[in-house]
């Protein structure tokens, strides 16, 4: 029996996604010098607006860009998305009437979520509202938290989003296979994402078993590998680096990539950092080295605190723009230094002539 229904917000409660993308583009453009494409904006999804802006805007301008985002977002809301989807308020009222707990889980930040709920006149619609995080996607852990807080079994909770992050892989499964896969995910408290449909029900069970045996959290990214590939990755990591490096993001990478990248990170003394900041593994070794050289050339550390320098996490266009701006500044500084040196030499010549005249 279903006892709790959790709703996503953007694209589920209302058609807010086009507005989010537009507001983000307008808010960030003055600080990055160009307008982001829809695809570049979507790459930042999963984080709240503070985290999204942190992905593309440099530190000194982030708070102003964030402030601008809220102003633009609120104004666009009235114009682009004044009301929720037809029937959504009535559906939520019906669920509550039947004694079902209704929760909102969104990647949005508290401020933008509040703007939307006020605009939709839905401030009191949900028993609980869980908002996003600046550093990671919180939806999977939020669902686990709800199971714990309300003492529910996995088959007593349903999550409704605008998509099951469905990829083409879901269409290669029969209705019975989809049902079985969803049930396995619910039993094991796994978020149903498009990547799980890459595997058969049997394959999913094997992956879950391998992960549980090695203390690895089961999230969507592990399903990019089959159980054999996961075992090979785990064996390599355990033999060469230790069990503390068995994290979801690390074991789900390509083995050849790990064999190239991990030794290099170890050789420069920053391997420890991937336990808390494994997104650097999304870059090729060549890209890591290139960005390392750039970071060192501008006098910044490779690691800040317990995380890799944000430059490693920049989308390629943003990184290239940073490099270009730095090179232009470097040239300008060189010209200024050259002019100063010429001035000094001219002063010396004038002083020398004055001395000769005396």
N, C-alpha and C positions, 0 to 999 in steps of 0.2 A: 504493500500500500504506500502511495506517495504521501509523504508528510511535509516536505519542503520543496518549493520551486524557486530556483534562483534565476533571475533574468540578467542578461547583459543589457547595456544601455544603448550605445551607438549602433544604429542599424536594426535594433530589436524593439526598443520602446518607441523610437521615432527615426525618421530619415536624417540623422544628424551628421553622418560621415562626410558628405560633400561640404557641409558647412565647416566641419573641423579642419579639413584639408585647406579650404580657402582661408580661414582665419590664421592657420599656421603659416601659410605662404606669406600673407600680408604682414604678419607680426615679425617674421624673421628677415624679410627682404632687406630692410635698411641696414642690417648688421652683417650680412654676408655678401652684399653687393650684387646679388642676382636672385631671381625667383626660382624656388625649388620646383621640380617636377612632381606630379602626383606620386610617382613611384618612389622618389626620394623621401617624401613625407611618410608614405606607408611603411618604409623601412624602419622608421622610429616608433611605429605603433607597438603597443604592449607596455610602454612606459607612460607615466602621467605626463602632463604638459611640461612640467619642470624638467623631467628627464629627456623628453623629446627635444626641447630647446637646447639642452646641454649637449646634445649630439651634433648640433650644427652651428651654434653661436658661441663665440669665444667668451671666456669668463667675465671680463669687465662689462659686457653688454647684456648678460643673461637676464638679470632682474628687470631691466627696462623692456626687453623683448617679451618677458613673461607678463608684465603689466599690460603691454600693448595687446597681447593675445587675449587677455580677459575682456578688455574694452571692445575689441573687434568681434570677438566671439559672441558677446552679449548683443551687440548691434545686429550682427548677421542672423542671430537666432530669430529675432522678430520678423526679419525679412525672408529668410530661406526656410525656416522650420518652426513656425509658430505653434504647432500642435503636434501631439504624438500620433502614432498610427491609429487609425479608426478601430475602435473596439478594445484597445489595450487596457484602458482604465476599467472598462466593464469586466474584462477577463480577470484582472487582478482582484477586483471587488468580489467576483464569484468564487475565486480560489479562497479568499479570506473567509467568505461566508461559509465555506465547507470545512473551515478549521485548518486549512493548509497555511503553513508559514511561508510568507513571500519575501524574498530577499533580493537586493540589487547588488551585483558584482560588476564593477567597471574598472577599466584601466585608467579612466579619467582621474584627474586630481579632484580634491574636495571642492575647490572653488568653481571649476567648470561644471562639475556634477550638480552643484547647488544651483547654478545659473539655469541649467536645463530643467531640473525638477521644478523650480519656481515658474519657469516659462510654461511648462506642461501642466502646472497646477497639480503636481504629484508629490509634494513634500511629505505627505503623510501616507503615501501608498504602500511603503515598504516597512516591514518589521525591523529590518536592519539594512544599512547601506555600507558597502565595503568599497573604498576607493583605491586608486592605483598607487604605485611606488615609482620613484624617480630612477631606480637602478635595475628593476627586474619586473617581469610579468608576474602578477600575484594571483591570477585566477585559480590556478591549480591548488596553491596552498590555502587560498580562501575557502575553497570547497572542502578541503580536509579539515579546516578549522570549524566549519559549520557542522560537519559530521560529529566532531568532538563536542562542540558547545551545546548542541541540541540532542546529543546521545542517539544519533541515527545510524542505521546501517546504510551501506552504499546504494542498495536498491530502494531506499526510501527518499532519495533526493534526485531531482531532475534539474539540469542546467539548460536554459533556453537562450541561444545566441542567434545572431543573424546568419551564422554559418557554423558548421562543425569543422571549420577550417578545411572544408572538403576540397580535396584535390581530385584529379581524374581517377585516382586509384579506387575511390569509393564506387565508381561506376563499373568496375571490373568485378564487383562482388554481387552475389545474389541477395535478395531481401533477407533470406534466412541467415546468410553469412554475416551481413551487416548487423542483424539482431544479435547474433552470437558474439560478435566482436564487441558490440556496445555492452553486452551483459558482462563479458570478461573484464572490460575496463571498469565498469561499476563495481564489480566484486573486488577488484584490486585498487580501487580509488585512483584510477588513471583518467586524466582529462582526455575526452574523446576529440582528437585532432585528426587532420587529414593524413598525417604520417602513419597512424595505426593501421589504416586500410591498405598500406603497402604490404602488410603481412597477413597470413591466414590466421584463423583462430588458434591453430596449433602453434604456429610461429610466434604469436604473441605470448602464449603460455610459456614457451621455451625462453623467450627474452626476459619475461618477468622472473622466471626461476633463476636465470643467470644473474640478473641484477640483485635479487634478494639475497642470493648466496654470497654476494660480494659487497653488500651494504650500499648499493648504488640506487639513488632515487630514480623511479621509473617515470620519465616524462616523454613527451612526443619525440624528442631528438634521438632517443635510443632506438627508435623503430626505423631509423634511416639505415640501420645495420641489421643483418640477421644474427641469430644466436651464435653461429660459428664465428662470424667476424667480430662480434663482441668479445667472445672468449679469447680470440687471438690478441685483440687490443688489451684486454685485461691482463693476460699472461705477460705480454711485453712490458706493460707498465709496472706490474708487480715485481718482475725480475730485475728491472733496471732502475726503478725509481721508488718503489714502495707503495703499499696499499693506500696511503694518505692521498695519493694522486688519482684514485679511482672515483672521479666525479662524473656526473652525467655528461657534461659538456666535453670533457676530455676523451672519455671512452667512445663517444659517438663520432669521433673524427676518423678520417681515413688512416689506416695503419702506416702507409708509406709517408704520409704527411707527418705523423707523430714521430716516426723514425728520423726524419730530417730536422724537425722543429725543436723537439724536446732536448736533444743533445746540444743544440746551439744555445737555447735559453739557459741551459745548465752551464755552458762554457762562459757565458757573460754574467753569471751569478744572479739570475733573476727567475730561475725555475720555480722557486717557492711561491711566487706571485700568481702563477696560473691556478692555484687552488682556490683563489678568491676572485680571479679576473681572467677567466679562460677565453674570453672573446677574442683575444689576440690570435688564437688558433684559427680564426676565420680568414686570416691573411696567409698568403704563401710565405715561405722562408725568404724569398727574394724581396717581397714587400715589407716584411719585418725588418730586414737589414737596411733597406732603403729609408724607411721611416726612422730607424735608429740613428742613422747617419744625420738625417735632418734634425732630429731632436737634439742630438749632441752638438750640432753646428750652431743652434740657437741658445745653447747654454742651459738647456733644461734636463732634468733627470729622466731616465727611462721609466723609473718607478716612482710614483707619488703616493706616500703612505703605504697602503697595502694593495694598491692597484697600479696597473700600467698607465703610463702617460696617456691622457685622452686622445692624443694625436693618433695612437694606434687604433682607436675606435672610430675615427672619422670616416665618413663615406668618401669614396675616391675623389669625387669632384671637389669636396670641401678641402681635402688634404692637398690636392693639386693647386687649389686657389691659395692656400696658406703658403705653400712653397713659392708660388709666383710673387705673392705680396712681399715675402721675406727677401727674395732675390732683388726685387725693385728697391726695397729699402736699403739693402746692402749696397746697390749701385749708387743710390743717392748719397749714402754716408761716405762712400768712396770719393764721390765728386766733391763733397763738402770738405773732406780731409785734404784732397788734392788742392782745392782752392785755398785752404788755410795754409798749407805748406808753401804754395806759390807766394802768398802774401808775406809769409815769414821770410822767404828767400829775398823777396823784393825789399823788405824792410832792412835786411842785412846788407844788401847792395847799397841802399841809400845811406845807411849809417857808415858803411865803409868809405863811400865817396866823401861824406862829410869829414871823416877822419883824415882823408888824404888832403882835402882842401885846407884843413887846419895846419 
